[in-house]
Amino acid sequence: MSARGLVRALRDPDVVTALDAGGWNGLIAMARAERLVGTLALRIGDRRVPDAVRQILDDARLDAEREARQALWEADRATEALAGIDVPVLLLKGTAYAAAGLRAGQGRFIGDLDILVPREAMEQVEHALLRAGWEWVKDDPYDDAYYRQWMHELPPMIHAGRDRMIDVHHSILPLTARQAPDMAAMIADAVPIAKGLYMLSPEDRICHAAAHLLADGDLAGGLRNLWDIVCLLDGIDPSALEARAARHGLAAHVGQARRLAAALYGEGARLSFWDRIVAARLLARDGWGRERRKPLRFAFSVRSHWLRMPPGLLARHLFTKWRKGHRPV
C-alpha cells in the first residue's frame, strides 16, 4: 500500500472491500501518518470491513469528534478573552470548518487554534490573551523579535491550565513572502459563524488553503491539506475564485491546487512538469506511512525557506539559528 492507495480509498471508498490484511495495515498506517484516518473512517462509512478494522475506524471517528469539541471550546475561551476589545476574530482552518459544519471539518483532526485579527490589533489581542492565562511557548529574544518583525503571526502561545496552543495571525503568509494577500479585504469580507466569531469567505478559504499548502511550507502533511481544498471547492463559482485569487496574488497557487486536487482526488487533470514534482512530494511515503525520498523532501524544505525570505535575510537567519545550536532534522 502506497500513499496513492490512501488517495484512491478517499476518492472511491468502495476499493477498500478488496483489501487483504496487509493492505489494511498499510492503509491505516498511511492514513494515520497523514492525519486522515478520521476522514477515511467517515468516507468508508458502513461498508463491510474486518472487525479489527471497524474498531480502529470507529475509534478514529470518535477521536476526531472529541478533538472538534475541544477545538470549539478553545475558540469559545478565546472569544471570551477577547470580548472586551472591539476586534473581529476570524477562525482559521480546522476549527473554522468544524464551527461552520463544513465538509472539510468532518473527521478532521484539529491541532492548534488558529485565529486571524487585524494587524493593528495584535498588541491588544496579545495582552488580552496573556491576562486570560495564555503564555509564551518559548522564551527566546531572537525568535520573539523574528516573529514580530517578519512573520504573519505572534510567537506561539499555550494556555497554562488547558495546555492548548493558539496561533494569532494577522496575515495568511509571512511579511517576507513573495505574495502579499489583501488582508483588509479578507477581513472585510469575512462571514459570521457565531456571536463574536467569523471565518473567511468561501473563496478566501480556498486561497488560504492553497497558500498554506504551496506557498508557505515544505508540503509535509499535504495530502490532508489538499483534501481540505477538495471539500472547500464544493459549490464554488470558478470565475469568482479566480478573481479573488488574482486579487491576493495567489492565482498560480490556487490554479495548481485545483489541478492537483482533480488529479489525485477527482476525475483527473493535465499536470505540468512542476505539478508532477509537487505530486511526488505529496506522495513521498512508503508502504508503512514512513516518509521517503529524502533528497526530494530536503529540496522542498530548502524551497520553503526560500519562499519565506529574501536571500540576505535567509542567510542571516540560518546562520543565527546554527550559531544558537539549531540543527534541521
N, C-alpha and C positions, 0 to 999 in steps of 0.2 A: 504494500500500500504506500503510495507516494502522496505528496501534497495534492497532486491532481485528483487522487481518489477522494479526498475530502471535498474538493471543489465539485466533483461530479455528484457526490452524495447531497450536497447542499442544493445543487442545481436540479437534480432529479432524485429525490429520496427513494424511489422505487428500486434503485440499483442495490440498496443495502440488503434486500431479501436474498440475493445470490451470494452473500459473503460467507466464507467459512471462518473458523476460529481465528486463524492468522490474519485474515482480512479485517475482522472486527478489532483485534488487538491493535493493528496499525491505524485503523480509522479513529479509534478512541484516543490513541496516543497523539495523533496528528491534531485532532480537534482540541485536545487539552493544551497542546503546545501553542496553538493559535488563539486560545481563549474563545473557541467557537463551539465548545461541547454543549453549552446550554442552547445555543441556536440550532445545533444539529438535533438535539433531543426534540425540540419543537417541530422541526422540519420532518423528522421521522414520524412523529405523532403516534398513532395506534397501529402502525404497520407491525407485522409479526416479526419479532426478533427473539433471540435466545434469552432465557430468563435472566442470566447473569448480566447481559447487556441491558435488558429492561431496567434492572436495578440501578445500573450506572447512569442511564439516561434520566430516570426519574429523579435520582439524587442531583444530577446536574441542573435539571429544570427547577428543582426546589432551591438549590443554591443560588441560581440566577434571580429567582423571586425574592429571596432573602436579601441579596445584595441590592436589588432595586429598592426594597423598603428602607434599607439603611441609607442609601443614597438620597432618597426623598426626605428622610428625616434630617440628614445633614443639610439639605437645601433649605428645609424649614428653619433649622437652627441659624443658618447664615442669614436668612431673610429677617429673622427676629433680631439678630445682632445688628443688622444694617437698617432697621426700621426707623431709627432716629435721624437718618440723613436722607436728604432728598436726592437719591441717586437711582437710576434704573439699573436693576440687577438682572442680567441675562444668564440663564443656564446654558451650558455648552455640552456637546457630545452626549455620552450615555445617560446622564441624569436628565438632560433636556428631553431626550427621546422617551425615557420612562415616564417623566412627568406629563408629557403630552399624549401618552398612549400610542406612540408611533410604532410601526412595524420594526423599525431599526432598533427599538428598545426591547423587543421580545426575545427573551432568552439571553440577552446580552449581559455579560459580567461587567460591572461598573467599579472602577477603582476610585481615583481621587474625585473630589467635587471640583469642577471647573466652572468658574463664573467670569463674565465679561462686564466691565464697568467703564465709563468714560475715563480717559487718561487723566483729565484734570481732577477727577475724584479719587484717585488712587490713595492719596495721603489720608483722606477722610476714612476710606474703607479700611485701610491698614490699621489705623488707630482704633476703629470700632471693633475689628476682629480681635485685636490684642486685648482690648478691655473685656471681650466676651470669652476669653480663655484660650484663644489660639496663640501659638508661639512659633518661633523660627525653628526649622528643622536643623539647620546648620548655623553655626556662629563663626563665619569666615568673612573678614572685612573685604577681601578681594572679590569673593563670589557675590557678596551683597552689593558692592559697587558695580560689578559687571552686570548683574541683573537690572539694576536701576538705570544704568546708562544705556545699555544696548538691547536688552531683551523686551519681550512683549508681555511680561508678567512680573509680579513680585517674586522674590525668593520663596520657595515652598514653605508652607505653614502647616502645623499639625495641632489638633485640639488636645490640650493636656489631659482632659478627662476621658475623651472618647477615642483617642488615638486614630483620628481620621484626618486625612490630608485635604487641604484646599489649595487650589491654584487660582490666583486672582489675575486675570488677563485684562489688558487694555487694547490688545490687538490680536489678530489670529496668526501673525507672523512676526518674527523679531524685527526690530527697527533697522537692523543691518541687512535684512533680506533684500533681494533684488526687486521683489514686488512690494507695492505699498497699497494694500487694500483701503478702500474708503470706509474707515471705521465709523465716521459720523453717519454715513448713510446706513450702514449695518445696524447701528443702534437706533437710528430714527425709524427704520422700517421693521423693527422687532415686533413680534406678535405676543400678546399676553397669554400666559398659561394659567396663572392663579394670581391671587392678590399679592402684589409686590414682586411678581416674578414674570420674566419674559423669556423668549427664545428667538433665535434668528429666523428670518423669513424662510420659506421653503427653498428658494433659490440660493440664499446666502448659506443655508445649512450645507448644501452641496459644495459651494465654493469653499467653505471652511474645511469640509471633509477632504476635498481634493487637495487643498493647500497642506493640510496636516499629513496626508499620505505622500505627496510628491514634491513638495517644496520646503519641507521642514523636518527632514529626518532621513534615516537610513533604510526605511521600509520594513523594519522589524515589526512583526505583527500585522503586516499589510493586508493579509487575506481578510482579517476581521474588518479593517478599515474599508476595504473595497466592498465587503458585504454591506456595510452601512450605506455606502453610496448606491448600491443596487436598490436597497429598500427606499432610500430617500428620493430616488428618481421616479418612483411610482407617481403617476399623475402630473408630472412636471411638464410645463409648456417649454419645449426645447428652445424656442426663439427667446422667451423671457429669460431662460437660464443663460443663453449665450450673451444676451445684452448685459445681464448682471455680472457675469464672469469677466466680460471685457471692461466693465466699469472698475472692477477690482484688480485689473491686470493679471487675471488668472485664467484667461481663455485657453491657453495652451494646456494648463494643468487639468482644467475641467474637461477639455476635449479628450485628453489622454485617459483620464479616469473613466470616462464614458466608454471609450474603446476597450479598455481592459475589463471593465465590468461586463460588457457584452461578450467579450472573447472567453472569459472564464466562467461567468455565471449565467450568461444569456444564450442568445441564438448564434453567437459568433460575430466577429468583426475582422476587417482587414487591419492587420497590425504593421506598423513601421518597424524598421530595424531596432530603433530605440525602445519602442513598445515591447519588443520581444526580450530585450535585455532586462527591462523592468519586470516583465512577467517571470523571467528566470530567477530574479532575486526574490520575488514573492513566493515562488515555489521551492526555494532552496532548503528543503528538509528531506531527511532520509525516511525510510520506512517506519522508524520508531519516533518520528517527530523531532529528531535532533537536527540542529542547523548544520548544513554542509556548504560546500562551495566557498570555503574561507576566503580565497582571493576576491571573489565577487562581493562577498559581504564587506570585506575591508575596503574595496573600491567605493561602495556606496556609503560607508562610514566617512571616508575622506570627502566624498561628494557632499554629504550633509553639512560638514563644517564649511566647505567652500560656498555652499548656497547661503549659509547664515552670515558670513563675514567677508569683507574685502580682504585681499591678501595680506596687507600690512597688519591689520587688526588680528587676523587669524594667526599669523606668525607670532605676534606678541602674546596672544592668549595661550597658544600651545606651549610656548617657552615658559610662561609663568606657571602653568599647570605642571609642566615637567619639573621645574625647579622646586615646586611645593610637594613633589613626590607622587603626583598622579600618574598612573600608567594605564593606558587603554587595555581592555580585556582582549 
